Amino acid sequence: MSARRTLLALAAMAALLPLGAQAADGPVKLLVGYSAGGPVDAAARQFAPALAKELGQPVVVENKPGANATLAGDLVAKAAPDGLTVWFAASPPLTIGPHIMKKIAFDVAKDITPIAPVLSYANVLVVARESPYATLKDLMAFAKANPGKVFYGSAGIGASNHLSGELFAARAGLQLNHVPYKGNAPAMTDVIGGQLTMMFDIVGGARGHISGGRVRPLAVTSAQRNPALPEVPTMAESGLPGFDVGGWYGLYGPANLPAALVTKLGDATRRALQQPELQKAWADQGYVIWTGSPDTLAKRAADEREMWKGVTKGITVD
């Protein structure tokens, strides 16, 4: 057989191989469902070069905000299953969104392929520096004695810190007033100024205000203390046993992403998460590296969807 015929035969054989057996070529698009500058975008931009190093190909972050952060997921769900379009997903659109949104353009449980967990984060309950509440028990005692007089802020209706407040109220038997804002920053401003009693904020976002003495942390929402705030007790330690609420980021691909590409991207993710520079950057922000299999990611999403089902009753967003 001539060299030309050999090459043609090899090309024909490659064309018949399942897509997952072929290496995807070109830059990987890492879609983020939020605008540039926010915590999810910042984490994705820190992660992208680490993943690119392990994949041996460029990784480009693309911001696709819209539809309460589900637009990026819809674009990935409908993308070609070639491993070149991936969703750097935060948990709320996957775990809270299905309960509160009137319509999501794709099925979060069926139309995307779990690839790998990336990190976990906790919220921290904070009050103003001049607040009379030194502990969570102090705050709960006041709220029980004064129903409806505690106001807490959030990044908006259905945001994870809004529902952290709803869960706190339900578990502690409190009547709290929710005040939604367009983002965490303006809510934090009003906590600092005393217009709000409290708020839950992501540890990385609140840490600067805590170290600067502008707010006082009372408790973190995770089951264990956060490495970035080791002196702050958990909600469970502070009188609410079993309280364990947080968020996470994970990688998802299109529907029907071949197993070989899931493995390739998942293995590269796990190696990227071992890079010391990335580990230090995320630890300083209060993030906890979270590794595992696609099944690990899928199970946590399913478990949290079930947990939020009761908390979200009566809450809807367009």
Secondary structure as the mmCIF struct_conf table of DSSP 4:
data_model
#
loop_
_struct_conf.conf_type_id
_struct_conf.id
_struct_conf.beg_label_comp_id
_struct_conf.beg_label_asym_id
_struct_conf.beg_label_seq_id
_struct_conf.end_label_comp_id
_struct_conf.end_label_asym_id
_struct_conf.end_label_seq_id
HELX_RH_AL_P HELX_RH_AL_P1 ALA A 3 LEU A 16
BEND BEND1 LEU A 17 LEU A 17
HELX_RH_3T_P HELX_RH_3T_P1 LEU A 19 ALA A 21
BEND BEND2 GLN A 22 GLN A 22
HELX_LH_PP_P HELX_LH_PP_P1 ALA A 23 ALA A 24
BEND BEND3 GLY A 26 GLY A 26
HELX_LH_PP_P HELX_LH_PP_P2 PRO A 27 PRO A 27
STRN STRN1 VAL A 28 VAL A 32
BEND BEND4 GLY A 33 TYR A 34
TURN_TY1_P TURN_TY1_P1 ALA A 36 GLY A 37
BEND BEND5 GLY A 38 GLY A 38
HELX_RH_AL_P HELX_RH_AL_P2 PRO A 39 LEU A 55
TURN_TY1_P TURN_TY1_P2 GLY A 56 GLY A 56
BEND BEND6 GLN A 57 GLN A 57
STRN STRN2 VAL A 59 ASN A 63
TURN_TY1_P TURN_TY1_P3 ALA A 67 THR A 70
HELX_RH_AL_P HELX_RH_AL_P3 LEU A 71 ALA A 77
TURN_TY1_P TURN_TY1_P4 LYS A 78 LYS A 78
BEND BEND7 ALA A 79 ALA A 79
BEND BEND8 PRO A 81 LEU A 84
STRN STRN3 THR A 85 ALA A 90
BEND BEND9 SER A 91 SER A 91
HELX_RH_AL_P HELX_RH_AL_P4 PRO A 92 THR A 95
TURN_TY1_P TURN_TY1_P5 ILE A 96 ILE A 96
HELX_RH_AL_P HELX_RH_AL_P5 GLY A 97 ILE A 100
STRN STRN4 MET A 101 MET A 101
BEND BEND10 LYS A 102 LYS A 102
BEND BEND11 ALA A 105 PHE A 106
TURN_TY1_P TURN_TY1_P6 VAL A 108 LYS A 110
BEND BEND12 ASP A 111 ASP A 111
STRN STRN5 ILE A 112 ALA A 128
TURN_TY1_P TURN_TY1_P7 ARG A 129 GLU A 130
BEND BEND13 PRO A 132 PRO A 132
BEND BEND14 THR A 135 THR A 135
HELX_RH_AL_P HELX_RH_AL_P6 LEU A 136 ALA A 145
BEND BEND15 ASN A 146 ASN A 146
TURN_TY1_P TURN_TY1_P8 PRO A 147 GLY A 148
STRN STRN6 VAL A 150 SER A 154
BEND BEND16 ALA A 155 GLY A 156
TURN_TY1_P TURN_TY1_P9 ILE A 157 GLY A 158
HELX_RH_AL_P HELX_RH_AL_P7 SER A 160 ALA A 172
TURN_TY1_P TURN_TY1_P10 GLY A 173 GLY A 173
STRN STRN7 LEU A 176 PRO A 180
BEND BEND17 LYS A 182 GLY A 183
HELX_RH_AL_P HELX_RH_AL_P8 ASN A 184 ILE A 192
TURN_TY1_P TURN_TY1_P11 GLY A 193 GLY A 194
BEND BEND18 GLN A 195 THR A 197
STRN STRN8 MET A 198 ILE A 202
HELX_RH_AL_P HELX_RH_AL_P9 VAL A 203 SER A 211
TURN_TY1_P TURN_TY1_P12 GLY A 212 GLY A 213
BEND BEND19 ARG A 214 ARG A 214
STRN STRN9 VAL A 215 VAL A 220
BEND BEND20 THR A 221 GLN A 224
TURN_TY1_P TURN_TY1_P13 PRO A 227 ALA A 228
BEND BEND21 LEU A 229 LEU A 229
TURN_TY1_P TURN_TY1_P14 PRO A 230 GLU A 231
BEND BEND22 VAL A 232 VAL A 232
HELX_LH_PP_P HELX_LH_PP_P3 PRO A 233 PRO A 233
STRN STRN10 THR A 234 THR A 234
TURN_TY1_P TURN_TY1_P15 MET A 235 GLY A 239
TURN_TY1_P TURN_TY1_P16 PRO A 241 GLY A 242
STRN STRN11 GLY A 246 PRO A 254
TURN_TY1_P TURN_TY1_P17 ALA A 255 ASN A 256
HELX_RH_AL_P HELX_RH_AL_P10 ALA A 259 ALA A 272
TURN_TY1_P TURN_TY1_P18 LEU A 273 GLN A 274
HELX_RH_AL_P HELX_RH_AL_P11 PRO A 276 ASP A 284
TURN_TY1_P TURN_TY1_P19 GLN A 285 GLY A 286
STRN STRN12 VAL A 288 ILE A 289
HELX_RH_AL_P HELX_RH_AL_P12 PRO A 294 VAL A 311
TURN_TY1_P TURN_TY1_P20 THR A 312 GLY A 314
STRN STRN13 VAL A 317 VAL A 317
#
